[in-house]
Amino acid sequence: MDREVALGLLERHLPNANLRKHSLAVEAVMRRLARRFGQDEERWGLAGLLHDIDYEITKGDPARHSLEGARMLEEMGLSPEVVNAVRVHNEYHGLPRETLLDKALYATDPLTGFIVAGALIHPEKKLAAVDVPFLMHRFKEKGFARGASREQMRSCSELGLSLEEFFALGLEAMRCIAGDLGL
């Protein structure tokens, strides 16, 4: 599947613009991580772009989220590696994250929302106003971006990345698509 087809799927399955922006942000960070680790950027990008493809049909049922998405993507012929990364990114299921792709998607999912929250509290409401020390400071505040799992973001250590490096890579990637994100 190429990116244009994947974007069409997002339009069809995710009518919420903010959820599509989240998907674009996760895609951007996943592509940046793929470059960092010498992995296939297209495959990692598709995993990020399509990881929440089932959100509209499972939003009230975390027991189905990601399992339904993985089923959909498998039926569409996506690689088993992408399908599995989508399946295991939902911590609700407790499925093991074994590959680098699995671990990267799991850690990246909450990171993008955390970075967006950082941008939104600045007067400029821009990613350019955010830096890593700011994010590190906010990371310690339990009330800031409460929905962004600190535990999931800390799992970047399973990729051999410090939290600071993970934030830097995520911020760099998201700044590259700031216009698409409205930030």
NORNOR-V572425 format. One record per residue. PSI is psi in whole degrees, 0 to 359 (NA if undefined). Layout:
psi
PSI
PSI
//
This chain:
psi
135
171
321
319
317
319
322
322
320
314
318
319
341
85
341
118
322
325
323
321
319
316
320
320
315
320
312
315
319
321
319
319
321
316
317
323
7
35
176
108
322
314
313
322
317
321
316
317
322
7
332
27
334
6
317
325
350
7
334
6
83
339
340
333
136
325
316
317
317
319
314
313
325
317
333
356
17
158
148
328
316
315
315
320
319
317
316
0
343
109
343
323
340
24
145
139
108
322
165
320
314
311
321
316
318
314
326
326
307
337
317
319
324
315
319
316
321
318
321
340
350
146
325
339
44
147
332
338
351
140
172
315
322
313
319
319
314
331
327
345
109
330
347
130
54
327
350
108
116
322
316
315
321
338
356
339
333
344
358
20
140
162
320
315
321
314
317
315
317
315
316
313
316
328
328
338
25
321
317
331
351
24
NA
//
